[in-house]
Amino acid sequence: MSENKLLLTISFLVSNRIDTIGRLMESLRPLAEGIPSEIIAVDTGSYDGSIEVVEKYADKIVKFDWCGDFSAARNAGLECAEGEWFMYIDDDEYFEDVSGILDFFKSGTYKKYGMAAYEIHNYLGADMAEYSVSFRDGLFRIDNSVKFSGIVHEKVINTKGEKFTLPSFAHHFGYAYKSDEERKAHYTRNITLLKKAVEISPKDVRLMSHLIQEYRANNELEECRKAGEYVLNNLPVKENVNAYGWIVYTMALSAYLSKKDGALKEAGGLLDKYGDIPSIYKAAANFILLKASCENNSAETECAYCRKTIDCIKEFEADEKAGLEYKYMEINGSWVYGRLSVLCEIGVKACCKTGDFLLLGDVLEIAYSPKNLNREDFIDFMKSFLKNNAKYRNVIISKTAALRYDDDLEVLVCRALEKEEFGPALVQPFYDKAAVISVKKNMYNSALLKLAGRNRLNQEVILQEGTREGWDIWIVSSFKELTENELLGLKEGLAGTQYTKNALKKEGFEVTLERYIFIRAMFGTDRECAEMLEEYCACGLHYFRNYYHPNLFAEEDWVNLPSECRFLLWIEKAVEARRGGDTKECINILRKAVNIYPEMGKAVSCYLEDIQNEMNRPQTAADEFNKLGEKVKAEAEKFIAAGQKQAALSILEQLEKLIPGDGGVLRLKEKAEKL
């Protein structure tokens, strides 16, 4: 704790969570050390060793005799607080990163606000695979009127000022039960406390909504229904629209979960009777009914609920205020957008069964919306669906092509990936649109580049719209993910263009690819690496000699040329020395090359290893034949450099008869034919 005036008090209740308390304390350490603060732990009677862990970190430990009232325990910590602000958390939680909270205070942003909220990931298992997202108003400015209220599911009341949303989030394991008995015990405890609270405040809609939720979570579905009907028919629930919407949604969910005869009809009747709830809750309830209708195998009913759900989502999206209002609720935009893929998978199948292709267009549009948090799942579904349902392929592709979002890179990539199984011709238009956005907005999407490489897509649009510098950045940023085959596919896509506006520009793009194809080859054998280095050298120097004035190549050590070009010139001399049998000179030249362009140190090491392997290998007639072949190739390269096309082709055609399929000969022929 700092000796300066305290800015923040951090408080939490200590129960028996020895499994998470250490992670909580370590996650708070940067806050405690970064700003003037104190840590207050309220011990509610723990006995599993948690308090011994806390003692190493806490500034104050408050002993509290547990009385079944969470607010009373929270207020015990609040009463001891000396900070200007108060932050509360639980001992079954810990922060992923508190830098956002630190910045909130260090930057002075806190001075403009009265409270701040952070996100919570509520895990359903210790593996952290499945979770829901909620928000907590976990930080607030302290004054005499602020306190906690509610014996369970407590909340802060009487706060003043605007709310700030922090970028930090906490992991919460309170719902990650180790057994069904532990789960039931948790909900039974909450139900007991809530029933006690309701006896004291029978008209408190918020308490009743929590009780209804606990009944549902504990699978006490009949009690959930009775409590819900009581609230909706007897309390002024509409004054609290969030509680009203939540209760109707929970009752619809309970009716569905009951699996009794007429459950779907009962749940639908609830929505008809209490349909004036906020659109976000109507969307959630209709989504539940959509899933229920799937179990009845009724495509018409599925389409009906799919339409209702989409309409409710659009209504919610049209109201910007609603988005902000429900951001901190359990049913919020993230809840809905996290389920869009499931909604749309059901919708696509139902629309195709019923022939409702008008609805299909709306389903696809919302599926490809940037707000869909699981678009990749939908893409995987569509690939499989189109593959197994060829009769719907044309209508789906035509509906997809008509969608908006043509200026959204992620959407275009998704749509291109979806078409991949049906050949490059279908992928190319989406790739071209996405590639234009990539090069114009400097948005270097590695999935798009990998897609182009896998499908050998034509790179005409890249040559027209892009620059070599941008191409370099795109390749570099995606290099770790690009396979050698994908790099070769990009090279093929460049070679297949009809681009004639600027031949030198095209060569520059090819040089970049050759460089990284070569770098990828370094993960192969030393021989493969050596061959690729020589190919990269030949390709690169052809480009540089066309790009720069010949006089620069006549200067001593080529001092005014870029380092990559000088490196390749030395490599060219090293290759000549090697082919001429002067290994010692070759090695000396390679050392010079590395000093000029250290980035290629590993490449040169591979080349040296290949030389060493060659020296250690017993000489055979085949080796002598290969050496002779290399000398002939060197002569052909000289003819090419001098522009003597026919002379080069003549000796290469003869050599090809002796060593058919040799990659070096084929590449030299290609270069000669371009003269």
ChimeraX attribute file (.defattr): number of C-alpha atoms within 10 A of each C-alpha:
attribute: neighborCount
match mode: 1-to-1
recipient: residues
	/A:1	15
	/A:2	13
	/A:3	7
	/A:4	9
	/A:5	11
	/A:6	17
	/A:7	17
	/A:8	25
	/A:9	25
	/A:10	24
	/A:11	26
	/A:12	22
	/A:13	25
	/A:14	25
	/A:15	20
	/A:16	19
	/A:17	20
	/A:18	19
	/A:19	13
	/A:20	17
	/A:21	23
	/A:22	17
	/A:23	16
	/A:24	22
	/A:25	21
	/A:26	14
	/A:27	18
	/A:28	19
	/A:29	13
	/A:30	15
	/A:31	20
	/A:32	22
	/A:33	12
	/A:34	16
	/A:35	18
	/A:36	18
	/A:37	24
	/A:38	24
	/A:39	26
	/A:40	23
	/A:41	24
	/A:42	25
	/A:43	23
	/A:44	19
	/A:45	15
	/A:46	16
	/A:47	14
	/A:48	12
	/A:49	13
	/A:50	20
	/A:51	22
	/A:52	12
	/A:53	13
	/A:54	21
	/A:55	12
	/A:56	9
	/A:57	19
	/A:58	18
	/A:59	15
	/A:60	17
	/A:61	19
	/A:62	16
	/A:63	15
	/A:64	17
	/A:65	11
	/A:66	12
	/A:67	10
	/A:68	16
	/A:69	16
	/A:70	21
	/A:71	18
	/A:72	20
	/A:73	23
	/A:74	24
	/A:75	17
	/A:76	21
	/A:77	26
	/A:78	24
	/A:79	10
	/A:80	14
	/A:81	21
	/A:82	16
	/A:83	20
	/A:84	15
	/A:85	21
	/A:86	22
	/A:87	21
	/A:88	18
	/A:89	19
	/A:90	19
	/A:91	25
	/A:92	25
	/A:93	23
	/A:94	24
	/A:95	21
	/A:96	14
	/A:97	15
	/A:98	20
	/A:99	15
	/A:100	15
	/A:101	20
	/A:102	16
	/A:103	16
	/A:104	18
	/A:105	18
	/A:106	12
	/A:107	9
	/A:108	9
	/A:109	11
	/A:110	19
	/A:111	10
	/A:112	11
	/A:113	14
	/A:114	17
	/A:115	22
	/A:116	21
	/A:117	20
	/A:118	21
	/A:119	20
	/A:120	20
	/A:121	18
	/A:122	20
	/A:123	20
	/A:124	18
	/A:125	15
	/A:126	12
	/A:127	8
	/A:128	14
	/A:129	8
	/A:130	12
	/A:131	17
	/A:132	15
	/A:133	19
	/A:134	19
	/A:135	17
	/A:136	18
	/A:137	19
	/A:138	16
	/A:139	24
	/A:140	25
	/A:141	21
	/A:142	22
	/A:143	12
	/A:144	7
	/A:145	9
	/A:146	16
	/A:147	19
	/A:148	18
	/A:149	17
	/A:150	18
	/A:151	20
	/A:152	20
	/A:153	15
	/A:154	15
	/A:155	16
	/A:156	17
	/A:157	12
	/A:158	10
	/A:159	16
	/A:160	15
	/A:161	12
	/A:162	10
	/A:163	17
	/A:164	19
	/A:165	17
	/A:166	18
	/A:167	15
	/A:168	17
	/A:169	22
	/A:170	23
	/A:171	19
	/A:172	24
	/A:173	23
	/A:174	17
	/A:175	16
	/A:176	19
	/A:177	16
	/A:178	11
	/A:179	9
	/A:180	9
	/A:181	9
	/A:182	13
	/A:183	16
	/A:184	15
	/A:185	13
	/A:186	16
	/A:187	19
	/A:188	15
	/A:189	13
	/A:190	20
	/A:191	20
	/A:192	13
	/A:193	19
	/A:194	22
	/A:195	15
	/A:196	14
	/A:197	19
	/A:198	16
	/A:199	10
	/A:200	10
	/A:201	12
	/A:202	14
	/A:203	15
	/A:204	16
	/A:205	22
	/A:206	18
	/A:207	22
	/A:208	25
	/A:209	24
	/A:210	19
	/A:211	25
	/A:212	28
	/A:213	24
	/A:214	22
	/A:215	23
	/A:216	22
	/A:217	16
	/A:218	17
	/A:219	16
	/A:220	15
	/A:221	23
	/A:222	15
	/A:223	16
	/A:224	25
	/A:225	20
	/A:226	12
	/A:227	19
	/A:228	22
	/A:229	16
	/A:230	12
	/A:231	20
	/A:232	16
	/A:233	9
	/A:234	10
	/A:235	15
	/A:236	13
	/A:237	21
	/A:238	14
	/A:239	10
	/A:240	11
	/A:241	13
	/A:242	20
	/A:243	19
	/A:244	24
	/A:245	25
	/A:246	25
	/A:247	29
	/A:248	26
	/A:249	25
	/A:250	25
	/A:251	27
	/A:252	26
	/A:253	23
	/A:254	26
	/A:255	25
	/A:256	23
	/A:257	16
	/A:258	15
	/A:259	11
	/A:260	10
	/A:261	8
	/A:262	12
	/A:263	19
	/A:264	22
	/A:265	13
	/A:266	16
	/A:267	24
	/A:268	19
	/A:269	13
	/A:270	17
	/A:271	18
	/A:272	10
	/A:273	9
	/A:274	13
	/A:275	15
	/A:276	14
	/A:277	19
	/A:278	18
	/A:279	21
	/A:280	27
	/A:281	27
	/A:282	25
	/A:283	25
	/A:284	25
	/A:285	26
	/A:286	25
	/A:287	26
	/A:288	22
	/A:289	25
	/A:290	24
	/A:291	17
	/A:292	21
	/A:293	20
	/A:294	14
	/A:295	9
	/A:296	11
	/A:297	11
	/A:298	13
	/A:299	18
	/A:300	16
	/A:301	17
	/A:302	27
	/A:303	24
	/A:304	16
	/A:305	24
	/A:306	28
	/A:307	20
	/A:308	18
	/A:309	26
	/A:310	21
	/A:311	16
	/A:312	21
	/A:313	22
	/A:314	15
	/A:315	16
	/A:316	21
	/A:317	15
	/A:318	11
	/A:319	12
	/A:320	10
	/A:321	11
	/A:322	17
	/A:323	15
	/A:324	12
	/A:325	12
	/A:326	15
	/A:327	16
	/A:328	19
	/A:329	17
	/A:330	14
	/A:331	21
	/A:332	21
	/A:333	20
	/A:334	17
	/A:335	18
	/A:336	20
	/A:337	20
	/A:338	16
	/A:339	15
	/A:340	25
	/A:341	24
	/A:342	16
	/A:343	25
	/A:344	23
	/A:345	19
	/A:346	19
	/A:347	27
	/A:348	24
	/A:349	17
	/A:350	25
	/A:351	21
	/A:352	18
	/A:353	15
	/A:354	13
	/A:355	13
	/A:356	15
	/A:357	17
	/A:358	10
	/A:359	20
	/A:360	23
	/A:361	20
	/A:362	19
	/A:363	25
	/A:364	20
	/A:365	18
	/A:366	20
	/A:367	26
	/A:368	28
	/A:369	19
	/A:370	16
	/A:371	15
	/A:372	18
	/A:373	18
	/A:374	17
	/A:375	21
	/A:376	15
	/A:377	12
	/A:378	22
	/A:379	21
	/A:380	13
	/A:381	17
	/A:382	19
	/A:383	16
	/A:384	13
	/A:385	16
	/A:386	19
	/A:387	14
	/A:388	11
	/A:389	11
	/A:390	9
	/A:391	11
	/A:392	15
	/A:393	15
	/A:394	11
	/A:395	14
	/A:396	19
	/A:397	15
	/A:398	11
	/A:399	18
	/A:400	16
	/A:401	13
	/A:402	12
	/A:403	15
	/A:404	12
	/A:405	14
	/A:406	15
	/A:407	12
	/A:408	15
	/A:409	24
	/A:410	19
	/A:411	20
	/A:412	23
	/A:413	21
	/A:414	19
	/A:415	22
	/A:416	25
	/A:417	21
	/A:418	22
	/A:419	20
	/A:420	17
	/A:421	15
	/A:422	13
	/A:423	10
	/A:424	19
	/A:425	12
	/A:426	16
	/A:427	22
	/A:428	21
	/A:429	15
	/A:430	21
	/A:431	26
	/A:432	20
	/A:433	18
	/A:434	24
	/A:435	26
	/A:436	19
	/A:437	19
	/A:438	20
	/A:439	18
	/A:440	12
	/A:441	10
	/A:442	14
	/A:443	15
	/A:444	21
	/A:445	18
	/A:446	18
	/A:447	16
	/A:448	22
	/A:449	23
	/A:450	21
	/A:451	23
	/A:452	25
	/A:453	23
	/A:454	19
	/A:455	20
	/A:456	22
	/A:457	25
	/A:458	24
	/A:459	24
	/A:460	19
	/A:461	16
	/A:462	20
	/A:463	21
	/A:464	15
	/A:465	13
	/A:466	19
	/A:467	17
	/A:468	18
	/A:469	11
	/A:470	18
	/A:471	20
	/A:472	16
	/A:473	15
	/A:474	19
	/A:475	20
	/A:476	16
	/A:477	14
	/A:478	17
	/A:479	19
	/A:480	10
	/A:481	14
	/A:482	23
	/A:483	16
	/A:484	18
	/A:485	14
	/A:486	20
	/A:487	25
	/A:488	19
	/A:489	21
	/A:490	25
	/A:491	23
	/A:492	18
	/A:493	18
	/A:494	23
	/A:495	16
	/A:496	14
	/A:497	15
	/A:498	10
	/A:499	16
	/A:500	12
	/A:501	10
	/A:502	10
	/A:503	12
	/A:504	15
	/A:505	19
	/A:506	23
	/A:507	21
	/A:508	22
	/A:509	22
	/A:510	21
	/A:511	24
	/A:512	22
	/A:513	21
	/A:514	23
	/A:515	19
	/A:516	21
	/A:517	25
	/A:518	25
	/A:519	20
	/A:520	18
	/A:521	20
	/A:522	22
	/A:523	13
	/A:524	12
	/A:525	12
	/A:526	20
	/A:527	18
	/A:528	16
	/A:529	25
	/A:530	24
	/A:531	17
	/A:532	24
	/A:533	28
	/A:534	19
	/A:535	19
	/A:536	24
	/A:537	24
	/A:538	21
	/A:539	21
	/A:540	22
	/A:541	19
	/A:542	17
	/A:543	20
	/A:544	23
	/A:545	14
	/A:546	12
	/A:547	13
	/A:548	11
	/A:549	11
	/A:550	11
	/A:551	8
	/A:552	14
	/A:553	18
	/A:554	10
	/A:555	11
	/A:556	8
	/A:557	12
	/A:558	15
	/A:559	12
	/A:560	11
	/A:561	16
	/A:562	12
	/A:563	16
	/A:564	18
	/A:565	20
	/A:566	22
	/A:567	23
	/A:568	23
	/A:569	21
	/A:570	21
	/A:571	25
	/A:572	21
	/A:573	16
	/A:574	25
	/A:575	24
	/A:576	17
	/A:577	17
	/A:578	17
	/A:579	18
	/A:580	14
	/A:581	12
	/A:582	13
	/A:583	18
	/A:584	11
	/A:585	14
	/A:586	23
	/A:587	19
	/A:588	11
	/A:589	19
	/A:590	22
	/A:591	16
	/A:592	16
	/A:593	25
	/A:594	19
	/A:595	13
	/A:596	18
	/A:597	16
	/A:598	15
	/A:599	11
	/A:600	17
	/A:601	16
	/A:602	13
	/A:603	22
	/A:604	22
	/A:605	18
	/A:606	21
	/A:607	25
	/A:608	18
	/A:609	17
	/A:610	19
	/A:611	18
	/A:612	12
	/A:613	13
	/A:614	13
	/A:615	11
	/A:616	9
	/A:617	9
	/A:618	8
	/A:619	10
	/A:620	9
	/A:621	8
	/A:622	9
	/A:623	13
	/A:624	11
	/A:625	12
	/A:626	13
	/A:627	15
	/A:628	14
	/A:629	20
	/A:630	18
	/A:631	14
	/A:632	18
	/A:633	20
	/A:634	17
	/A:635	16
	/A:636	24
	/A:637	20
	/A:638	14
	/A:639	18
	/A:640	22
	/A:641	16
	/A:642	10
	/A:643	13
	/A:644	15
	/A:645	18
	/A:646	14
	/A:647	15
	/A:648	25
	/A:649	21
	/A:650	12
	/A:651	16
	/A:652	23
	/A:653	14
	/A:654	12
	/A:655	17
	/A:656	17
	/A:657	10
	/A:658	12
	/A:659	13
	/A:660	12
	/A:661	10
	/A:662	12
	/A:663	13
	/A:664	17
	/A:665	22
	/A:666	15
	/A:667	14
	/A:668	20
	/A:669	22
	/A:670	12
	/A:671	19
	/A:672	22
	/A:673	13
	/A:674	8
	/A:675	11
